[in-house]
Amino acid sequence: MNITLQKTRSRSKAYAPKNICWFMLLAIASACTSSPESNPSVAGIEHIIIIGVDGMSPDGVLHAESPNMHYFMEHGSHTMHARAVLPTTSSTNWATMIMGVGPEQHGITSNEWERDDFTLPTVVAGEEGISPTIFSVVRKAKPDAEIAVIYDWDGFGRLFEHSAVNYAIDADGEEDAANKAVAYIKAKKPVLTFVHMDHVDHAGHTYGHGTPQYYKAVSRADSLLGKIIDASKLAGTYAQTLFIVTADHGGIGKGHGGETLAEIEIPFILYGKSVKKNHEIKYPVFQYDNAATVAFALHVEPPHFWIGKPVKSAFEGFPDEVAKVKQEELRAPIILPAAKLNNPAGGLFIDKKPVVEIQPGQPDDTIRYTLDGSDPSRTSSLYNGPFSLEHSAVLKAKSFSQAKESAIAKGYFRLVDSHRPQGTRYSYYEGSDWHKLPAFEKIHALSSGKLYEFRVDSIRHRDTQFAVKFESHLKINTPGEYTFYTASDDGSKLYINHQEVVDNDGGHGTLERSGKVTLPVGLHPITVTYFNEGGGSWIDVFYKGPGITKQIIPADVLYLN
């Protein structure tokens, strides 16, 4: 740098003093100028209340009776497209939310994690040997701060430093959690309060996400949020409080832990002091950004190794950050019969031709569709009304307006003739302490029968610890390479010609795994094995190959003999 200055002076001595003065004036002007970008901070936030609702999806917030959350959205900032981390399990995501880092850093990779029993050690061990949470970070910066953590799932208690908080208690249900929060807020006026509610997740596992019972549970969470809001008003802290409402994960069917958008997208709602009004956050928000946002709002320096970033655009005085994220601009059309729980749109039709009906996401949308597996475009077939199908097909539909388009909706229509020997045989088993597929040759089936597809929803089974073995023959009309998929909750495997092609074993939410095999024309033995460890149970089996788009293996290519 000195050499550069010397060369400049030797070339142009007459202009050097003026240049130096000009740069000095710029430096002084920059030092005296203050803006949110150069001096990022928010003013007036003295209290933060985080309401974490286990298993509450954006769909739940938008479709349940939730006036308090909707008020927060209309008078605050929000996104319904914040993302959890994989796997979409509770321990992993609650830890990520309060630790400001992902599972790769904090090491909490499943619900089986314990402080003295883990596979991946934390990168940075803080107090109590775990990755530092927002609670210990605030405690270090504000030694006199009152901090409360009230949780409705005992597993949450192992994820934070109890030594860093003044009040940590495992509540007896969601109402008790809210009541304890109300009492503590009124009595102590804490700087940071974290309230965890577990009942929405329970409703998802018991009745299924998107069911009336699930929405009722979300409404209850909203009602309990109202009690906490009232408590902050009675405590005289409401005007200086930042509220954050969020979740650890969403869900699909009766489970979570998988890789679908329904499981990984979560609500992120901010309301209160210094928060923009009626503002939709257009920039990506991630689970680990929660802790960083709390630190930012309380003027606390976050640890340098945190990967989370404060969501500054949610606050007054900061510019709206906009990223070109992949979000549908129009609501996707609805294919009838509509999707329900894990079951996709379409269905199995025995001895009858289905009538296809497509409903627009918005009244004035134009719907285009395809039946050949290609994605719909503005030149695809125009939907003008219901029509019937003559054979099994994958229907793809998309809504279009003048300048916008929606995501693609898919429907899987499978037709079968009951007079033909088509379908699959199954054998049903029960066990105990299964964490992966059992050795079927060593156990005895309790029942058996015939189905048209590889499904467990039409088999009488108990809620947990059961297994099913499906056996059939797959007809291949065109030789070539075929890809097979199992999407299951919990584990599954698929065999072609008695050779393993897909391994999707283990206890997990709905995960899809695949494998490839080259097949000649003819009938090929196909075996699918499945087990349920606990919680939700589901399996779908897909394939694709020469001239065949990815689809649920239709009954009309499965033969009993």
Protein Blocks (a to p, Z undefined) as FASTA:
>chain_A
ZZmmmmmmmmmmmlmmmmmmmmmmmmmmmmmpccfklmgcdehiabdcddddehiafklm
mmmccfklmmmmmmmccdfkbccddddbfklmmmmmmnopafklnopabfkbcfklcfbd
cfbdcehhiacdfklmmmmmmmmbccddddfbfklmmmpcfklpmbdcddebjklmmmmm
mmmmmmnopabdcdddfklmmmmmmnoghiaklmmmmmmmmmmmmmmmmmmmmnopmmmc
ccddddfbdcehjbehiabfklmpccdddedehiaehiacfbdcdfklmmmmmmmmnopa
cdfkbcbdcdfklpghiacddddddddfbdcdddddddehjbcghiddehiacddddddf
bfkbccdddfeopacdfkbccdfbdcddfbdcddddddddfkbccdddddddddddfkbc
gdjdddddddehiabdcdfklpccfbdcddfbdcfklpccdfbhpadddddddddfbgcd
ddddddddfbddddeehiafbdcedjdddddddddddddedddddddddddfbhjddddd
ddddehiacddddfklccfZZ
